[in-house]
Amino acid sequence: MTVNVGDFRRIEVGVTRPRRTHRLVTIAEQDDPPLRSVAGADAVTAGEQKANDLLAQVDAYRELSTNLAHDDVPTVACASTDTPQ
């Protein structure tokens, strides 16, 4: 069986690397699959750190960034930057 992953990759599902293949197929078969996925505990930790770093940058420059908006354009509320517990 061949499974499409993303717009340009195809994965041959076979007996080699069955856990990884199963996980990729599970992700690919979701109704709304993630745009990005990480594999491995170390990658999850690194991804969380990167996300936290980006949120810290947004918070550090929030006032400057929001002051760049045009006065005649309504502002849009953003999601909370609080880290889930």
C-alpha positions as CSV (number, residue, x, y, z in Angstrom):
1,M,0.0,0.0,0.0
2,T,1.2,3.5,-0.8
3,V,0.2,6.5,1.4
4,N,0.4,10.1,0.4
5,V,2.0,12.3,3.1
6,G,1.8,16.0,2.4
7,D,1.6,17.2,-1.2
8,F,4.8,15.6,-2.5
9,R,6.0,12.6,-0.4
10,R,4.8,9.1,-0.8
11,I,5.6,6.3,1.6
12,E,5.6,2.7,0.9
13,V,4.0,0.9,3.8
14,G,5.8,-2.4,4.4
15,V,7.4,-4.4,7.2
16,T,10.5,-2.3,7.6
17,R,10.3,0.2,10.3
18,P,6.7,-0.7,11.3
19,R,6.3,1.6,14.2
20,R,7.4,4.7,12.3
21,T,5.3,3.7,9.3
22,H,2.3,3.1,11.5
23,R,2.7,6.5,13.1
24,L,3.1,8.3,9.8
25,V,0.0,6.5,8.3
26,T,-2.0,7.4,11.5
27,I,-1.1,11.1,11.0
28,A,-1.8,11.0,7.3
29,E,-5.2,9.4,7.8
30,Q,-6.5,12.1,10.2
31,D,-9.2,14.4,9.0
32,D,-7.1,17.5,9.8
33,P,-3.5,16.3,10.0
34,P,-0.9,18.6,11.5
35,L,1.2,20.7,9.2
36,R,4.3,19.7,11.2
37,S,5.0,16.7,13.4
38,V,7.9,15.7,15.6
39,A,9.1,12.3,16.3
40,G,10.9,11.4,19.5
41,A,10.9,12.7,23.1
42,D,14.0,14.9,22.4
43,A,12.3,16.4,19.4
44,V,9.2,17.2,21.4
45,T,11.3,18.9,24.0
46,A,13.2,20.9,21.3
47,G,9.9,21.9,19.6
48,E,8.4,23.1,22.9
49,Q,11.5,25.1,23.6
50,K,11.3,26.7,20.1
51,A,7.6,27.5,20.6
52,N,8.3,29.1,24.0
53,D,11.2,31.1,22.5
54,L,8.9,32.4,19.7
55,L,6.2,33.4,22.2
56,A,8.8,35.2,24.4
57,Q,9.8,37.2,21.3
58,V,6.2,38.1,20.6
59,D,5.7,39.2,24.2
60,A,8.9,41.2,24.2
61,Y,7.9,43.2,21.1
62,R,4.1,43.2,21.5
63,E,3.7,46.9,22.1
64,L,6.0,47.9,19.2
65,S,4.3,45.4,16.9
66,T,0.7,46.4,17.7
67,N,1.6,50.1,17.3
68,L,2.4,49.4,13.6
69,A,-1.3,48.9,12.8
70,H,-3.2,51.4,10.6
71,D,-5.7,53.5,12.5
72,D,-8.5,52.7,10.0
73,V,-8.1,48.9,10.2
74,P,-10.0,47.1,13.1
75,T,-7.8,45.1,15.4
76,V,-8.2,41.3,15.7
77,A,-7.9,39.6,19.0
78,C,-5.1,37.1,19.3
79,A,-5.1,33.9,21.2
80,S,-3.6,34.0,24.7
81,T,0.1,33.4,25.0
82,D,-0.3,31.6,28.3
83,T,1.5,28.3,28.3
84,P,-1.0,25.4,28.9
85,Q,-0.4,23.7,32.2
